[in-house]
Amino acid sequence: RAGASYQKLANQASGYAIVGVAAVVALDDAGRCADASIAITGAASVVRRAAAVEAALRDSDLGDAAIAAAASQATEGLMPLDDIHASADYRLQVTRGLVRRALQTAVGRARSA
């Protein structure tokens, strides 16, 4: 009753993540979120847990609306890089989208397990 997903926007030259998101979701017996862990790489100078997203998901039904609302909080407190590969604003936008995609995939895998 758990699923995981890693999603990334890769730098075309190196393959390294401009932004990467790892998500793990565990379901309770009712199919609700028992636990969630989300890590964001590449967007900032250090890997960061998305604690606000994790808290928003716990005990939720993990439907599209719950995932979208949680993913919108993914960049809270994030100090994004701004370099030749991507602007800070672009990294913030990509981060929210990848968190949503990673969560949807992880939830789908958890429900089919």
ZIMOSUL-V872415 format. One record per helix or strand of 3 or more residues. SS is the DSSP state (H for helix, E for strand). FROM is the first residue (numbers start at 0). TO is the last residue. If there is no record, write none. Layout:
ss;from;to
SS;FROM;TO
SS;FROM;TO
This chain:
ss;from;to
E;1;9
E;16;26
E;32;40
H;50;56
H;63;70
H;87;111
